[in-house]
Amino acid sequence: MATVDQQRVRRTRTGLIAHDPGRAFAGYTLFTPMFGDGTVYLVDMHGDVVHTWRMPYRPGLYGYLLDNGHLFYSGKVMEDLGRFEAWARFKAGAALEVDWNGKTVWEIKHPDHHHDARKLRNGNVVLLCLRPLPPELHARVKGGLPGTEVRGTIYADYLIEVTTRGEIVWEWRSWEHLDFATEIITLQDHREEWTHGNTVAEWPDGNLVVSFRNISTVAIVDRRTGAIPWKLGGPPLAQQHDPRPLPNGNLLIFDNGPHRRDHPAPYSRVIEVDPRTSAIVWEYHDQSLFDFFSPYISGAQRLPNGNTLICEGCDGRIFEVTRDGEVVWEYVSPYFFQEPGRPGLNNWVFRAFRCTPDEIERARRA
């Protein structure tokens, strides 16, 4: 019997790793183990758990606090997991809002929902979904490994806006607005999915920003017309996640970087992009490129003091950096689970959030 822990991340160290109280933004960090049992954790600056929500579904794939203090959560409905090899990993199927004690306020379900969902300012919910691409469009999909369609089918993403009663009031289909000539699947990826969306978020003006990993593209969608007034592809992007609108009008993006077209090495970085010019105006990467790398999942949040909270998802590592790129807080999730259908344990975290003390107090009262 092995006397050495065979899980590398756990063997190295978990829990609170570093904390500079004078420069870190004081608050509470919220995260959900991606392959966990549905427990959402809130930890303080010392890494101690101060609250948990026990959700009725496993993560599909995370939860976050709403302005009213409630938790918005996407859950994994354990049905129809066999569409294609990766579907069970990122399927969702349910979106719900719960209070501080976990009491459900409302819940909706949709069989095509995956990865992400957000509650909109108008009170409705936008769901990221996928379904089979019309067969007549298959020949227009470029890139990917030949012959890796799923039983002759290629899936693609669409968005729906629904009420909290589940009524669909708006729909947008990627294949009607993206350009097949330029939105090309990364050569190493399977052709079972064309776009592989992983994020949808709302701009202050009500438009949406969407991230499509397989084609290394972030796009802004005009809610009124469905048109795409702006998009950014690769390079500079490489299988990115979590484009977040910032108050200054820019986008913060976790650029995963496993298959870069403009650099020989795979490495991750967080970039701030000005959509008016498409220029990168700020970037974080580790001093050693190979010491910061998450090929999948992950995200970043700009904090009120100008620091950035980064979730290096595949190592369960959540850390805060200053504008100059210095680490001032670091925590590694100690919660390890078996990913369905794959050997070994992991502590993956899809996304993490730093909440202010005022936000937590509001959540307690809500």
DRENDO-1510 file (C-alpha; in Angstrom, 1 decimal, always signed):
<recs>
REC; n; res; u; v; w
REC; 1; MET; +0.0; +0.0; +0.0 .
REC; 2; ALA; +1.4; +3.4; -1.0 .
REC; 3; THR; +2.7; +5.5; +1.9 .
REC; 4; VAL; +3.0; +8.7; -0.3 .
REC; 5; ASP; -0.1; +10.6; -1.4 .
REC; 6; GLN; -0.4; +10.1; -5.2 .
REC; 7; GLN; -2.4; +13.3; -5.7 .
REC; 8; ARG; +0.3; +15.9; -6.6 .
REC; 9; VAL; -1.6; +19.0; -5.7 .
REC; 10; ARG; -2.8; +17.6; -2.4 .
REC; 11; ARG; +0.7; +16.3; -1.7 .
REC; 12; THR; +2.2; +19.8; -2.2 .
REC; 13; ARG; -0.1; +21.8; +0.0 .
REC; 14; THR; -3.7; +22.9; +0.3 .
REC; 15; GLY; -5.7; +25.5; +2.2 .
REC; 16; LEU; -4.3; +29.0; +2.8 .
REC; 17; ILE; -0.8; +29.3; +1.3 .
REC; 18; ALA; -0.1; +33.0; +1.5 .
REC; 19; HIS; -1.6; +36.3; +2.8 .
REC; 20; ASP; -0.4; +39.9; +2.9 .
REC; 21; PRO; -3.1; +41.6; +5.0 .
REC; 22; GLY; -1.8; +45.1; +4.1 .
REC; 23; ARG; -2.3; +44.6; +0.3 .
REC; 24; ALA; -4.9; +41.9; -0.1 .
REC; 25; PHE; -8.5; +43.0; -0.5 .
REC; 26; ALA; -10.3; +41.9; +2.7 .
REC; 27; GLY; -13.4; +39.8; +2.1 .
REC; 28; TYR; -14.7; +36.3; +1.7 .
REC; 29; THR; -14.0; +33.9; -1.2 .
REC; 30; LEU; -16.8; +31.9; -2.7 .
REC; 31; PHE; -16.2; +28.7; -4.7 .
REC; 32; THR; -17.7; +25.4; -5.7 .
REC; 33; PRO; -15.7; +22.2; -6.2 .
REC; 34; MET; -16.5; +21.4; -9.8 .
REC; 35; PHE; -17.0; +17.7; -9.3 .
REC; 36; GLY; -18.2; +17.9; -5.8 .
REC; 37; ASP; -21.5; +17.0; -4.2 .
REC; 38; GLY; -23.1; +20.4; -4.5 .
REC; 39; THR; -21.6; +22.1; -1.5 .
REC; 40; VAL; -20.7; +25.8; -2.1 .
REC; 41; TYR; -18.0; +27.1; +0.2 .
REC; 42; LEU; -17.4; +30.6; +1.6 .
REC; 43; VAL; -14.0; +31.1; +3.2 .
REC; 44; ASP; -12.5; +34.0; +5.0 .
REC; 45; MET; -9.0; +35.6; +4.4 .
REC; 46; HIS; -7.5; +32.9; +6.7 .
REC; 47; GLY; -8.9; +30.1; +4.6 .
REC; 48; ASP; -11.4; +29.1; +7.2 .
REC; 49; VAL; -14.9; +28.0; +6.1 .
REC; 50; VAL; -17.5; +30.5; +7.5 .
REC; 51; HIS; -20.6; +29.3; +5.5 .
REC; 52; THR; -21.7; +26.6; +3.1 .
REC; 53; TRP; -24.7; +26.0; +0.9 .
REC; 54; ARG; -25.7; +22.4; +0.3 .
REC; 55; MET; -27.4; +22.5; -3.1 .
REC; 56; PRO; -29.8; +19.9; -4.4 .
REC; 57; TYR; -27.7; +19.2; -7.5 .
REC; 58; ARG; -24.0; +18.6; -8.2 .
REC; 59; PRO; -22.4; +21.7; -9.8 .
REC; 60; GLY; -23.1; +22.5; -13.4 .
REC; 61; LEU; -20.7; +24.2; -12.9 .
REC; 62; TYR; -20.7; +26.9; -10.2 .
REC; 63; GLY; -22.7; +29.5; -8.1 .
REC; 64; TYR; -22.3; +33.2; -7.4 .
REC; 65; LEU; -24.0; +35.8; -5.2 .
REC; 66; LEU; -26.7; +38.1; -6.7 .
REC; 67; ASP; -27.1; +41.7; -5.8 .
REC; 68; ASN; -30.0; +40.8; -3.5 .
REC; 69; GLY; -27.7; +38.5; -1.5 .
REC; 70; HIS; -29.1; +35.3; -2.8 .
REC; 71; LEU; -27.0; +32.5; -4.4 .
REC; 72; PHE; -27.5; +31.9; -8.1 .
REC; 73; TYR; -26.5; +28.3; -8.9 .
REC; 74; SER; -26.3; +26.1; -12.0 .
REC; 75; GLY; -26.9; +22.4; -11.2 .
REC; 76; LYS; -26.1; +19.2; -13.1 .
REC; 77; VAL; -29.2; +17.2; -13.9 .
REC; 78; MET; -28.0; +13.6; -14.0 .
REC; 79; GLU; -30.0; +12.6; -17.1 .
REC; 80; ASP; -28.9; +12.5; -20.8 .
REC; 81; LEU; -25.2; +12.3; -20.0 .
REC; 82; GLY; -24.3; +10.4; -23.1 .
REC; 83; ARG; -24.6; +12.9; -25.9 .
REC; 84; PHE; -20.8; +12.9; -26.5 .
REC; 85; GLU; -17.7; +12.1; -24.5 .
REC; 86; ALA; -17.3; +15.4; -22.7 .
REC; 87; TRP; -21.0; +16.2; -22.1 .
REC; 88; ALA; -21.2; +14.6; -18.7 .
REC; 89; ARG; -18.3; +16.8; -17.5 .
REC; 90; PHE; -19.8; +20.2; -18.2 .
REC; 91; LYS; -23.5; +19.5; -18.5 .
REC; 92; ALA; -25.8; +21.6; -16.3 .
REC; 93; GLY; -29.6; +21.5; -16.9 .
REC; 94; ALA; -30.9; +23.4; -13.9 .
REC; 95; ALA; -30.6; +27.1; -12.7 .
REC; 96; LEU; -31.9; +28.2; -9.4 .
REC; 97; GLU; -31.8; +30.9; -6.8 .
REC; 98; VAL; -31.5; +30.2; -3.1 .
REC; 99; ASP; -31.3; +32.3; +0.1 .
REC; 100; TRP; -28.6; +32.2; +2.8 .
REC; 101; ASN; -30.1; +29.0; +4.3 .
REC; 102; GLY; -30.4; +27.2; +1.0 .
REC; 103; LYS; -34.2; +27.7; +0.6 .
REC; 104; THR; -35.1; +27.7; -3.1 .
REC; 105; VAL; -36.7; +30.9; -4.4 .
REC; 106; TRP; -37.3; +29.6; -8.0 .
REC; 107; GLU; -35.9; +26.9; -10.2 .
REC; 108; ILE; -35.9; +26.3; -14.0 .
REC; 109; LYS; -34.6; +23.4; -16.1 .
REC; 110; HIS; -33.6; +23.0; -19.7 .
REC; 111; PRO; -32.0; +19.8; -21.2 .
REC; 112; ASP; -29.6; +21.7; -23.4 .
REC; 113; HIS; -28.1; +24.0; -20.7 .
REC; 114; HIS; -24.4; +23.7; -20.0 .
REC; 115; HIS; -21.5; +25.6; -18.4 .
REC; 116; ASP; -23.0; +29.0; -17.6 .
REC; 117; ALA; -26.2; +30.9; -16.8 .
REC; 118; ARG; -26.7; +34.4; -15.5 .
REC; 119; LYS; -29.6; +36.3; -13.9 .
REC; 120; LEU; -30.2; +39.4; -16.0 .
REC; 121; ARG; -30.9; +42.9; -14.8 .
REC; 122; ASN; -34.5; +42.6; -16.0 .
REC; 123; GLY; -35.1; +39.6; -13.7 .
REC; 124; ASN; -34.9; +37.0; -16.4 .
REC; 125; VAL; -32.2; +34.4; -16.9 .
REC; 126; VAL; -29.9; +33.7; -19.8 .
REC; 127; LEU; -28.9; +30.1; -20.4 .
REC; 128; LEU; -25.9; +28.9; -22.5 .
REC; 129; CYS; -27.2; +25.9; -24.4 .
REC; 130; LEU; -26.1; +23.5; -27.2 .
REC; 131; ARG; -27.9; +21.4; -29.8 .
REC; 132; PRO; -27.0; +19.6; -33.1 .
REC; 133; LEU; -25.8; +21.9; -35.9 .
REC; 134; PRO; -28.1; +21.7; -38.9 .
REC; 135; PRO; -26.6; +18.9; -41.1 .
REC; 136; GLU; -26.3; +21.1; -44.2 .
REC; 137; LEU; -23.8; +23.3; -42.3 .
REC; 138; HIS; -21.4; +20.4; -41.3 .
REC; 139; ALA; -19.3; +20.9; -44.4 .
REC; 140; ARG; -18.7; +24.6; -43.5 .
REC; 141; VAL; -17.1; +23.7; -40.1 .
REC; 142; LYS; -13.4; +23.9; -40.4 .
REC; 143; GLY; -10.6; +22.5; -38.2 .
REC; 144; GLY; -10.6; +19.9; -35.6 .
REC; 145; LEU; -9.5; +16.3; -35.8 .
REC; 146; PRO; -11.0; +14.6; -38.8 .
REC; 147; GLY; -13.6; +12.0; -38.1 .
REC; 148; THR; -14.3; +13.0; -34.5 .
REC; 149; GLU; -17.9; +14.1; -35.0 .
REC; 150; VAL; -20.3; +12.3; -32.6 .
REC; 151; ARG; -22.2; +9.7; -34.6 .
REC; 152; GLY; -22.1; +12.1; -37.6 .
REC; 153; THR; -23.3; +15.1; -35.5 .
REC; 154; ILE; -21.6; +18.4; -34.7 .
REC; 155; TYR; -23.0; +20.4; -31.8 .
REC; 156; ALA; -23.1; +24.2; -31.6 .
REC; 157; ASP; -24.1; +26.8; -29.0 .
REC; 158; TYR; -27.2; +28.9; -28.7 .
REC; 159; LEU; -28.5; +31.3; -26.0 .
REC; 160; ILE; -32.0; +31.6; -24.6 .
REC; 161; GLU; -33.5; +34.2; -22.3 .
REC; 162; VAL; -36.2; +32.7; -20.0 .
REC; 163; THR; -38.3; +34.0; -17.2 .
REC; 164; THR; -38.0; +32.4; -13.7 .
REC; 165; ARG; -41.1; +30.4; -14.7 .
REC; 166; GLY; -39.2; +28.9; -17.6 .
REC; 167; GLU; -40.9; +30.8; -20.4 .
REC; 168; ILE; -38.5; +31.4; -23.4 .
REC; 169; VAL; -38.7; +35.1; -24.5 .
REC; 170; TRP; -35.5; +35.4; -26.7 .
REC; 171; GLU; -33.2; +33.1; -28.6 .
REC; 172; TRP; -29.8; +33.5; -30.4 .
REC; 173; ARG; -28.1; +30.8; -32.5 .
REC; 174; SER; -24.3; +30.9; -33.0 .
REC; 175; TRP; -24.5; +29.4; -36.5 .
REC; 176; GLU; -26.6; +32.2; -37.8 .
REC; 177; HIS; -24.2; +35.0; -36.8 .
REC; 178; LEU; -20.6; +33.6; -36.5 .
REC; 179; ASP; -18.4; +33.3; -39.5 .
REC; 180; PHE; -17.5; +29.7; -40.5 .
REC; 181; ALA; -14.6; +30.9; -42.6 .
REC; 182; THR; -12.8; +32.5; -39.6 .
REC; 183; GLU; -14.2; +30.7; -36.6 .
REC; 184; ILE; -12.1; +27.5; -37.0 .
REC; 185; ILE; -11.9; +24.7; -34.4 .
REC; 186; THR; -8.5; +24.3; -32.8 .
REC; 187; LEU; -6.7; +21.6; -34.8 .
REC; 188; GLN; -6.3; +19.4; -31.7 .
REC; 189; ASP; -9.9; +19.5; -30.6 .
REC; 190; HIS; -12.7; +17.1; -31.6 .
REC; 191; ARG; -15.3; +18.0; -34.2 .
REC; 192; GLU; -18.1; +16.9; -31.9 .
REC; 193; GLU; -18.5; +20.6; -31.0 .
REC; 194; TRP; -18.0; +23.6; -33.2 .
REC; 195; THR; -18.1; +26.4; -30.7 .
REC; 196; HIS; -18.0; +25.0; -27.1 .
REC; 197; GLY; -19.3; +28.1; -25.3 .
REC; 198; ASN; -18.2; +28.4; -21.7 .
REC; 199; THR; -19.3; +31.9; -20.6 .
REC; 200; VAL; -22.2; +34.2; -21.1 .
REC; 201; ALA; -22.3; +37.6; -19.2 .
REC; 202; GLU; -24.3; +40.8; -19.5 .
REC; 203; TRP; -22.9; +44.3; -20.4 .
REC; 204; PRO; -24.3; +47.4; -18.6 .
REC; 205; ASP; -26.2; +48.2; -21.8 .
REC; 206; GLY; -28.0; +44.8; -21.8 .
REC; 207; ASN; -25.9; +43.3; -24.6 .
REC; 208; LEU; -24.2; +40.0; -23.9 .
REC; 209; VAL; -20.6; +38.8; -24.1 .
REC; 210; VAL; -20.0; +35.1; -24.9 .
REC; 211; SER; -16.8; +33.0; -24.9 .
REC; 212; PHE; -16.4; +30.1; -27.3 .
REC; 213; ARG; -13.4; +27.9; -26.4 .
REC; 214; ASN; -13.1; +25.6; -29.4 .
REC; 215; ILE; -12.8; +28.5; -31.8 .
REC; 216; SER; -10.8; +30.8; -29.4 .
REC; 217; THR; -13.3; +33.6; -29.8 .
REC; 218; VAL; -15.0; +36.1; -27.5 .
REC; 219; ALA; -18.0; +37.9; -29.1 .
REC; 220; ILE; -20.4; +40.7; -28.0 .
REC; 221; VAL; -24.0; +39.9; -29.0 .
REC; 222; ASP; -26.4; +42.8; -29.6 .
REC; 223; ARG; -29.6; +41.6; -27.8 .
REC; 224; ARG; -31.9; +43.7; -30.1 .
REC; 225; THR; -30.6; +42.6; -33.5 .
REC; 226; GLY; -28.5; +39.4; -32.7 .
REC; 227; ALA; -25.6; +40.9; -34.6 .
REC; 228; ILE; -22.0; +40.7; -33.4 .
REC; 229; PRO; -20.6; +44.3; -33.3 .
REC; 230; TRP; -17.2; +43.1; -31.9 .
REC; 231; LYS; -15.3; +39.9; -31.5 .
REC; 232; LEU; -11.7; +38.9; -30.7 .
REC; 233; GLY; -10.1; +35.6; -31.8 .
REC; 234; GLY; -6.8; +33.9; -31.8 .
REC; 235; PRO; -4.2; +35.1; -31.6 .
REC; 236; PRO; -4.2; +36.7; -29.1 .
REC; 237; LEU; -6.7; +34.3; -27.5 .
REC; 238; ALA; -6.2; +30.6; -27.0 .
REC; 239; GLN; -9.1; +28.6; -25.6 .
REC; 240; GLN; -10.1; +31.3; -23.2 .
REC; 241; HIS; -12.7; +31.5; -20.4 .
REC; 242; ASP; -14.7; +34.0; -18.4 .
REC; 243; PRO; -14.7; +37.4; -20.2 .
REC; 244; ARG; -16.0; +39.8; -17.5 .
REC; 245; PRO; -17.1; +43.3; -18.3 .
REC; 246; LEU; -15.3; +45.9; -16.2 .
REC; 247; PRO; -16.7; +49.3; -15.1 .
REC; 248; ASN; -14.2; +51.1; -17.4 .
REC; 249; GLY; -15.7; +49.3; -20.5 .
REC; 250; ASN; -12.9; +46.8; -20.9 .
REC; 251; LEU; -13.1; +43.0; -20.6 .
REC; 252; LEU; -11.1; +40.9; -18.2 .
REC; 253; ILE; -10.3; +37.5; -19.8 .
REC; 254; PHE; -8.7; +34.3; -18.5 .
REC; 255; ASP; -6.6; +33.2; -21.6 .
REC; 256; ASN; -6.0; +29.5; -20.9 .
REC; 257; GLY; -3.4; +29.0; -23.7 .
REC; 258; PRO; -3.0; +25.3; -24.3 .
REC; 259; HIS; -2.7; +25.6; -28.1 .
REC; 260; ARG; -1.3; +29.0; -28.8 .
REC; 261; ARG; -0.8; +30.0; -32.4 .
REC; 262; ASP; +1.6; +32.8; -31.6 .
REC; 263; HIS; +3.9; +31.1; -29.0 .
REC; 264; PRO; +5.5; +27.7; -28.9 .
REC; 265; ALA; +4.8; +27.1; -25.2 .
REC; 266; PRO; +1.4; +26.5; -23.5 .
REC; 267; TYR; +0.9; +28.9; -20.7 .
REC; 268; SER; -2.0; +30.8; -19.1 .
REC; 269; ARG; -2.5; +34.5; -18.5 .
REC; 270; VAL; -5.1; +37.0; -17.5 .
REC; 271; ILE; -5.6; +39.9; -19.9 .
REC; 272; GLU; -7.6; +43.1; -19.8 .
REC; 273; VAL; -8.8; +44.0; -23.3 .
REC; 274; ASP; -10.2; +47.4; -24.6 .
REC; 275; PRO; -13.0; +46.4; -27.0 .
REC; 276; ARG; -12.8; +49.9; -28.6 .
REC; 277; THR; -9.3; +49.1; -29.9 .
REC; 278; SER; -8.9; +45.3; -29.2 .
REC; 279; ALA; -5.7; +46.2; -27.5 .
REC; 280; ILE; -4.4; +44.3; -24.4 .
REC; 281; VAL; -4.0; +47.1; -21.8 .
REC; 282; TRP; -3.0; +44.8; -18.8 .
REC; 283; GLU; -1.7; +41.3; -18.5 .
REC; 284; TYR; -0.7; +38.9; -15.7 .
REC; 285; HIS; +1.4; +35.8; -16.2 .
REC; 286; ASP; +3.8; +34.1; -13.9 .
REC; 287; GLN; +7.5; +35.0; -13.8 .
REC; 288; SER; +8.0; +31.4; -15.1 .
REC; 289; LEU; +5.4; +30.8; -17.8 .
REC; 290; PHE; +5.1; +27.1; -16.8 .
REC; 291; ASP; +4.2; +27.8; -13.2 .
REC; 292; PHE; +0.8; +29.3; -14.1 .
REC; 293; PHE; -1.2; +27.1; -16.4 .
REC; 294; SER; -4.7; +25.8; -16.5 .
REC; 295; PRO; -5.6; +24.2; -19.8 .
REC; 296; TYR; -9.4; +24.2; -19.0 .
REC; 297; ILE; -12.0; +26.1; -16.9 .
REC; 298; SER; -10.7; +29.1; -14.7 .
REC; 299; GLY; -11.5; +32.8; -14.5 .
REC; 300; ALA; -10.6; +36.2; -13.0 .
REC; 301; GLN; -12.3; +39.0; -11.1 .
REC; 302; ARG; -11.1; +42.6; -10.8 .
REC; 303; LEU; -11.4; +43.7; -7.1 .
REC; 304; PRO; -12.4; +47.1; -5.8 .
REC; 305; ASN; -8.8; +47.9; -4.7 .
REC; 306; GLY; -7.5; +47.3; -8.2 .
REC; 307; ASN; -6.2; +43.8; -7.5 .
REC; 308; THR; -7.3; +40.8; -9.5 .
REC; 309; LEU; -8.5; +37.5; -8.0 .
REC; 310; ILE; -7.5; +34.6; -10.3 .
REC; 311; CYS; -8.9; +31.1; -10.3 .
REC; 312; GLU; -6.4; +28.6; -11.8 .
REC; 313; GLY; -9.1; +26.0; -12.1 .
REC; 314; CYS; -7.3; +22.8; -12.9 .
REC; 315; ASP; -5.1; +23.1; -9.8 .
REC; 316; GLY; -7.9; +24.4; -7.5 .
REC; 317; ARG; -5.7; +27.4; -6.9 .
REC; 318; ILE; -7.3; +30.8; -6.1 .
REC; 319; PHE; -4.9; +33.7; -5.7 .
REC; 320; GLU; -4.9; +37.5; -5.7 .
REC; 321; VAL; -2.4; +39.7; -7.5 .
REC; 322; THR; -1.7; +43.4; -7.5 .
REC; 323; ARG; -1.6; +45.6; -10.6 .
REC; 324; ASP; +2.1; +44.9; -10.7 .
REC; 325; GLY; +1.5; +41.1; -10.6 .
REC; 326; GLU; +2.6; +40.4; -7.1 .
REC; 327; VAL; +0.8; +37.6; -5.2 .
REC; 328; VAL; -0.8; +38.9; -2.0 .
REC; 329; TRP; -3.2; +36.0; -1.2 .
REC; 330; GLU; -3.3; +32.4; -2.2 .
REC; 331; TYR; -5.5; +29.4; -1.4 .
REC; 332; VAL; -5.7; +25.9; -2.8 .
REC; 333; SER; -9.0; +24.0; -2.5 .
REC; 334; PRO; -8.6; +21.0; -0.2 .
REC; 335; TYR; -11.7; +19.3; -1.6 .
REC; 336; PHE; -10.9; +16.4; -4.0 .
REC; 337; PHE; -13.3; +14.3; -6.0 .
REC; 338; GLN; -13.3; +11.7; -8.7 .
REC; 339; GLU; -14.3; +13.1; -12.1 .
REC; 340; PRO; -16.9; +10.8; -13.7 .
REC; 341; GLY; -15.4; +8.4; -16.2 .
REC; 342; ARG; -11.8; +9.3; -15.5 .
REC; 343; PRO; -9.2; +7.9; -13.1 .
REC; 344; GLY; -7.7; +9.9; -10.2 .
REC; 345; LEU; -8.8; +12.7; -7.9 .
REC; 346; ASN; -8.9; +16.4; -8.7 .
REC; 347; ASN; -9.8; +19.6; -6.9 .
REC; 348; TRP; -11.0; +21.6; -10.0 .
REC; 349; VAL; -12.7; +24.9; -9.4 .
REC; 350; PHE; -14.6; +26.3; -12.4 .
REC; 351; ARG; -14.8; +29.9; -11.1 .
REC; 352; ALA; -14.2; +31.8; -7.8 .
REC; 353; PHE; -15.4; +35.1; -6.4 .
REC; 354; ARG; -14.2; +37.5; -3.7 .
REC; 355; CYS; -17.2; +39.0; -1.8 .
REC; 356; THR; -17.1; +42.1; +0.3 .
REC; 357; PRO; -18.1; +42.1; +4.0 .
REC; 358; ASP; -21.2; +44.2; +3.0 .
REC; 359; GLU; -22.2; +41.7; +0.4 .
REC; 360; ILE; -22.0; +38.9; +2.9 .
REC; 361; GLU; -24.0; +40.8; +5.5 .
REC; 362; ARG; -26.6; +41.5; +2.9 .
REC; 363; ALA; -26.7; +37.8; +2.0 .
REC; 364; ARG; -27.3; +36.9; +5.7 .
REC; 365; ARG; -30.2; +39.3; +5.9 .
REC; 366; ALA; -31.8; +38.4; +2.6 .
</recs>
